[in-house]
Amino acid sequence: MSYKEQFIWKRAVQLAVNCYKATRLFPPAELYSLTSQIRCSSVSVASNIAEGYGRRSKQEYIQFLHVALGSLRELDTQLIIAKEVDLVQQDVLTPLLSEVEEMQSILVATLNKLKA
């Protein structure tokens, strides 16, 4: 099985795509600031899931899933800040924040299953 067939990876990629689409609406002055950070954090989630899946042991995979979870929490914080400073309409960010919460639940559940 490839990491590309994993539900968790597919969801993470979709989250990154949605973050890229949302940040296109940010003011140009934010391009090298919050826009860049949101994009990097969202890409990091999917990338760490993929990288961990390719490692030799389950323990290494778990480690990379923890890194992905950290990136997801960074992303959550950045989206909250973007929402609070009104970088884009709330109807754009609210679904993203919900998606981040869902992704966090999926990651935590996957970690718990792997650790059991």
C-alpha positions as a Markdown table, in Angstrom:
| # | Residue | x | y | z |
|---|---|---|---|---|
| 1 | Met | 0.0 | 0.0 | 0.0 |
| 2 | Ser | 1.3 | 3.5 | -0.9 |
| 3 | Tyr | 0.9 | 6.5 | 1.4 |
| 4 | Lys | -1.1 | 8.0 | -1.5 |
| 5 | Glu | -3.8 | 5.4 | -0.8 |
| 6 | Gln | -4.1 | 6.4 | 2.9 |
| 7 | Phe | -7.2 | 8.3 | 3.9 |
| 8 | Ile | -5.2 | 10.5 | 6.3 |
| 9 | Trp | -2.8 | 11.6 | 3.6 |
| 10 | Lys | -5.6 | 12.4 | 1.1 |
| 11 | Arg | -7.4 | 14.5 | 3.7 |
| 12 | Ala | -4.1 | 16.4 | 4.5 |
| 13 | Val | -3.5 | 17.1 | 0.8 |
| 14 | Gln | -7.1 | 18.4 | 0.5 |
| 15 | Leu | -6.6 | 20.6 | 3.5 |
| 16 | Ala | -3.4 | 22.1 | 1.9 |
| 17 | Val | -5.2 | 22.7 | -1.4 |
| 18 | Asn | -8.0 | 24.5 | 0.5 |
| 19 | Cys | -5.5 | 26.6 | 2.4 |
| 20 | Tyr | -3.8 | 27.7 | -0.8 |
| 21 | Lys | -7.2 | 28.6 | -2.3 |
| 22 | Ala | -8.1 | 30.6 | 0.8 |
| 23 | Thr | -4.8 | 32.5 | 1.0 |
| 24 | Arg | -5.2 | 33.7 | -2.6 |
| 25 | Leu | -7.8 | 36.0 | -1.1 |
| 26 | Phe | -5.4 | 37.5 | 1.4 |
| 27 | Pro | -4.1 | 41.0 | 0.8 |
| 28 | Pro | -0.9 | 41.1 | -1.3 |
| 29 | Ala | 1.0 | 42.6 | 1.7 |
| 30 | Glu | 0.6 | 39.3 | 3.5 |
| 31 | Leu | 2.3 | 37.2 | 0.8 |
| 32 | Tyr | 5.5 | 36.8 | 2.7 |
| 33 | Ser | 4.0 | 36.7 | 6.1 |
| 34 | Leu | 0.9 | 34.8 | 7.2 |
| 35 | Thr | 0.1 | 33.6 | 3.7 |
| 36 | Ser | 3.4 | 31.9 | 3.4 |
| 37 | Gln | 3.3 | 30.5 | 6.9 |
| 38 | Ile | -0.2 | 29.0 | 6.4 |
| 39 | Arg | 0.8 | 27.4 | 3.1 |
| 40 | Cys | 4.0 | 26.0 | 4.6 |
| 41 | Ser | 2.2 | 24.6 | 7.7 |
| 42 | Ser | -0.5 | 23.0 | 5.6 |
| 43 | Val | 1.9 | 21.4 | 3.2 |
| 44 | Ser | 4.0 | 20.1 | 6.1 |
| 45 | Val | 1.1 | 18.1 | 7.5 |
| 46 | Ala | 0.7 | 16.0 | 4.3 |
| 47 | Ser | 4.5 | 15.9 | 3.7 |
| 48 | Asn | 5.2 | 14.5 | 7.2 |
| 49 | Ile | 2.5 | 11.9 | 6.8 |
| 50 | Ala | 4.0 | 10.8 | 3.6 |
| 51 | Glu | 7.6 | 10.8 | 4.9 |
| 52 | Gly | 6.7 | 8.9 | 8.0 |
| 53 | Tyr | 4.9 | 6.2 | 6.0 |
| 54 | Gly | 8.1 | 5.6 | 4.1 |
| 55 | Arg | 10.2 | 5.0 | 7.2 |
| 56 | Arg | 11.4 | 1.6 | 8.3 |
| 57 | Ser | 9.5 | 1.3 | 11.6 |
| 58 | Lys | 6.2 | 2.0 | 13.1 |
| 59 | Gln | 7.9 | 4.0 | 15.8 |
| 60 | Glu | 9.4 | 6.3 | 13.1 |
| 61 | Tyr | 6.0 | 6.7 | 11.5 |
| 62 | Ile | 4.5 | 7.6 | 14.8 |
| 63 | Gln | 7.2 | 10.3 | 15.3 |
| 64 | Phe | 6.4 | 11.8 | 11.9 |
| 65 | Leu | 2.7 | 11.8 | 12.7 |
| 66 | His | 3.5 | 13.8 | 15.8 |
| 67 | Val | 5.4 | 16.3 | 13.7 |
| 68 | Ala | 2.4 | 16.5 | 11.3 |
| 69 | Leu | 0.2 | 17.1 | 14.4 |
| 70 | Gly | 2.5 | 19.9 | 15.5 |
| 71 | Ser | 2.3 | 21.5 | 12.0 |
| 72 | Leu | -1.5 | 21.2 | 12.1 |
| 73 | Arg | -1.6 | 23.0 | 15.4 |
| 74 | Glu | 0.7 | 25.7 | 13.9 |
| 75 | Leu | -1.8 | 26.0 | 11.0 |
| 76 | Asp | -4.7 | 26.3 | 13.4 |
| 77 | Thr | -3.0 | 29.1 | 15.2 |
| 78 | Gln | -2.2 | 30.9 | 12.0 |
| 79 | Leu | -5.8 | 30.6 | 10.7 |
| 80 | Ile | -7.1 | 31.9 | 14.0 |
| 81 | Ile | -4.8 | 34.9 | 13.8 |
| 82 | Ala | -5.9 | 35.5 | 10.2 |
| 83 | Lys | -9.5 | 35.4 | 11.2 |
| 84 | Glu | -9.0 | 37.7 | 14.2 |
| 85 | Val | -7.2 | 40.4 | 12.1 |
| 86 | Asp | -9.8 | 40.2 | 9.3 |
| 87 | Leu | -7.4 | 39.1 | 6.5 |
| 88 | Val | -10.3 | 37.5 | 4.7 |
| 89 | Gln | -14.0 | 37.0 | 5.3 |
| 90 | Gln | -14.9 | 34.7 | 8.0 |
| 91 | Asp | -17.0 | 32.5 | 5.7 |
| 92 | Val | -13.7 | 31.5 | 4.1 |
| 93 | Leu | -11.8 | 30.8 | 7.2 |
| 94 | Thr | -14.5 | 29.1 | 9.3 |
| 95 | Pro | -14.7 | 26.0 | 7.1 |
| 96 | Leu | -10.9 | 25.7 | 7.1 |
| 97 | Leu | -10.9 | 25.9 | 10.9 |
| 98 | Ser | -13.4 | 23.1 | 11.0 |
| 99 | Glu | -11.4 | 21.1 | 8.6 |
| 100 | Val | -8.3 | 21.5 | 10.8 |
| 101 | Glu | -10.3 | 20.2 | 13.8 |
| 102 | Glu | -11.4 | 17.2 | 11.8 |
| 103 | Met | -7.9 | 16.5 | 10.7 |
| 104 | Gln | -6.6 | 16.8 | 14.2 |
| 105 | Ser | -9.2 | 14.2 | 15.3 |
| 106 | Ile | -8.1 | 11.9 | 12.5 |
| 107 | Leu | -4.4 | 12.3 | 13.3 |
| 108 | Val | -5.0 | 11.7 | 17.1 |
| 109 | Ala | -7.1 | 8.6 | 16.4 |
| 110 | Thr | -4.5 | 7.2 | 14.0 |
| 111 | Leu | -1.7 | 7.8 | 16.6 |
| 112 | Asn | -3.8 | 6.1 | 19.3 |
| 113 | Lys | -4.4 | 3.1 | 17.1 |
| 114 | Leu | -0.8 | 2.8 | 16.2 |
| 115 | Lys | 0.3 | 3.1 | 19.8 |
| 116 | Ala | -2.2 | 0.4 | 21.0 |
